[in-house]
Amino acid sequence: KRCYDFLNGDQWNDYMVDPDDPCGKRVREKDYMMREGKMPMVNNLILKQKNMLTGLRRASRRDPVAVARDSSESKLGDMMSNMLQYAYHINDIHEVDMQAFIEALASGMALDCVRYLWDSERGAFDVHVANERPDLVFFDGDLDDVRMKNITTIGFLRSYSETQLVSTFATTEEEEE
């Protein structure tokens, strides 16, 4: 939250102990400065850069294209291009990517989850891509490769109802109870 506040120009919202209050009441930094007759200055170069970069990305959107390395497999490349463009279209990947980009600017980490889910509109399972919140992800503690080649555990904290848990994980009637 603090990173988002900073990115969006709310740079004096941290709480501090009020030096004028004998009980040690907490007050926002900007409220304290304004009470002292000072105007909190905000020079937010990050927000201007974010707006410029997101504008450039939105203006230069392109559909994905798969190019075969061997000319004899050009039909396969065309088929892959069609599949990629389909996945982009049904998931609005341009906007998903834009939100991931903004998340990376704010927090330093952007995560997507790709899975197959039931699509009631189409009446079939289909690819589903969604952004994930970085504060709800966990990795194994000994990860030291920036390419994540030695990762053994990755998980997301989720909220599930009892019915969802049973339908997802129970394999026998005893487990269902």
C-alpha distance (Angstrom), angle and dihedral (degrees) to the residues before:
residue distance angle dihedral
K1 . . .
R2 3.79 . .
C3 3.82 90.6 .
Y4 3.80 90.9 52.0
D5 3.78 91.6 47.1
F6 3.79 90.4 51.2
L7 3.81 92.6 46.5
N8 3.81 90.8 51.5
G9 3.80 96.0 48.3
D10 3.82 99.8 -98.2
Q11 3.78 92.8 125.0
W12 3.79 101.5 145.8
N13 3.81 100.6 52.4
D14 3.79 98.0 104.6
Y15 3.77 114.9 117.3
M16 3.78 121.2 -121.0
V17 3.78 135.3 -180.0
D18 3.80 108.3 -91.3
P19 3.83 105.3 -121.1
D20 3.82 90.4 -157.4
D21 3.82 94.7 55.8
P22 3.84 114.6 84.4
C23 3.83 91.1 -155.3
G24 3.82 92.7 56.3
K25 3.79 95.5 -114.7
R26 3.79 114.9 -177.5
V27 3.79 122.0 -119.9
R28 3.80 134.3 177.1
E29 3.78 115.0 -96.9
K30 3.80 93.6 -123.6
D31 3.83 92.1 49.6
Y32 3.79 90.6 51.0
M33 3.83 92.9 48.0
M34 3.80 92.2 48.0
R35 3.81 90.3 49.0
E36 3.80 87.7 53.0
G37 3.83 89.5 53.5
K38 3.80 95.9 -105.7
M39 3.77 124.7 124.3
P40 3.83 112.7 -134.7
M41 3.79 108.2 -126.0
V42 3.79 121.1 -140.0
N43 3.77 119.4 -168.2
N44 3.77 100.9 177.3
L45 3.78 108.4 -176.9
I46 3.79 91.2 156.3
L47 3.81 94.2 65.3
K48 3.82 91.6 51.4
Q49 3.81 90.6 50.0
K50 3.81 91.6 46.8
N51 3.80 91.6 51.5
M52 3.80 92.0 47.2
L53 3.82 94.0 47.9
T54 3.79 95.2 45.1
G55 3.80 89.7 48.0
L56 3.81 90.9 52.0
R57 3.81 91.7 47.6
R58 3.80 92.4 49.3
A59 3.81 92.0 47.5
S60 3.81 93.7 50.8
R61 3.81 100.7 46.4
R62 3.76 113.5 152.0
D63 3.77 133.2 -179.1
P64 3.80 115.8 -113.0
V65 3.79 118.5 -102.3
A66 3.81 127.2 -164.1
V67 3.79 112.6 -148.8
A68 3.79 119.5 -160.7
R69 3.78 115.3 -131.4
D70 3.77 90.7 -144.6
S71 3.81 118.7 51.7
S72 3.81 90.2 -139.1
E73 3.82 88.2 66.5
S74 3.81 96.4 52.6
K75 3.83 91.7 116.3
L76 3.79 88.9 56.1
G77 3.82 89.1 50.7
D78 3.81 90.0 51.2
M79 3.80 90.9 49.7
M80 3.82 91.1 49.8
S81 3.80 90.3 48.1
N82 3.80 89.9 53.4
M83 3.81 91.5 49.4
L84 3.80 92.5 48.4
Q85 3.79 91.7 48.4
Y86 3.80 90.2 49.0
A87 3.82 91.1 52.1
Y88 3.82 90.1 46.9
H89 3.79 91.5 50.4
I90 3.81 99.9 47.4
N91 3.82 92.8 44.5
D92 3.82 98.3 38.6
I93 3.80 86.9 -127.5
H94 3.79 93.0 179.1
E95 3.82 89.2 65.2
V96 3.82 93.4 38.8
D97 3.81 88.4 53.4
M98 3.81 91.2 46.9
Q99 3.80 91.5 53.8
A100 3.82 89.8 47.0
F101 3.81 89.4 51.3
I102 3.81 91.5 51.5
E103 3.81 89.8 47.0
A104 3.81 90.0 52.2
L105 3.80 90.7 51.2
A106 3.80 91.6 50.4
S107 3.79 103.0 38.7
G108 3.79 106.5 13.4
M109 3.80 92.5 -118.7
A110 3.78 132.4 81.4
L111 3.79 122.0 -176.3
D112 3.78 132.2 -173.3
C113 3.78 127.3 -171.0
V114 3.80 117.6 -149.0
R115 3.80 117.3 -167.2
Y116 3.76 143.7 139.4
L117 3.80 114.6 -101.8
W118 3.76 134.7 171.5
D119 3.80 111.1 -92.3
S120 3.79 108.3 -156.9
E121 3.83 92.3 -167.0
R122 3.79 92.2 59.1
G123 3.80 95.5 30.8
A124 3.80 92.5 -130.4
F125 3.77 144.0 81.4
D126 3.77 112.0 -87.5
V127 3.79 140.4 172.3
H128 3.79 113.5 -80.4
V129 3.81 123.5 -168.0
A130 3.79 122.1 -170.7
N131 3.79 138.4 164.1
E132 3.79 116.9 -110.0
R133 3.79 127.7 -147.4
P134 3.83 110.6 -111.3
D135 3.80 91.6 -145.1
L136 3.82 89.7 64.2
V137 3.82 98.4 52.4
F138 3.79 128.4 92.1
F139 3.81 132.9 -169.7
D140 3.76 133.9 -169.7
G141 3.79 112.3 -80.9
D142 3.80 99.0 -121.7
L143 3.80 97.1 58.2
D144 3.80 106.8 136.6
D145 3.82 105.4 150.2
V146 3.83 113.0 94.6
R147 3.81 88.1 -150.7
M148 3.82 87.7 55.7
K149 3.80 92.4 -127.0
N150 3.81 92.4 142.5
I151 3.80 96.9 47.8
T152 3.79 113.6 130.9
T153 3.80 102.7 166.8
I154 3.79 132.1 38.1
G155 3.76 125.3 161.0
F156 3.75 145.0 163.1
L157 3.78 125.8 -140.9
R158 3.78 108.7 -123.8
S159 3.79 137.4 178.3
Y160 3.79 113.3 -129.6
S161 3.76 132.5 174.5
E162 3.80 117.9 -125.0
T163 3.83 89.4 -106.1
Q164 3.81 91.6 53.8
L165 3.81 91.9 48.3
V166 3.79 92.9 50.1
S167 3.81 94.0 46.4
T168 3.80 91.6 48.0
F169 3.80 102.8 42.3
A170 3.80 110.1 18.0
T171 3.80 113.6 99.1
T172 3.80 100.1 170.3
E173 3.79 136.7 38.8
E174 3.80 90.4 -110.2
E175 3.79 90.8 56.8
E176 3.79 90.1 48.4
E177 3.81 90.1 58.1
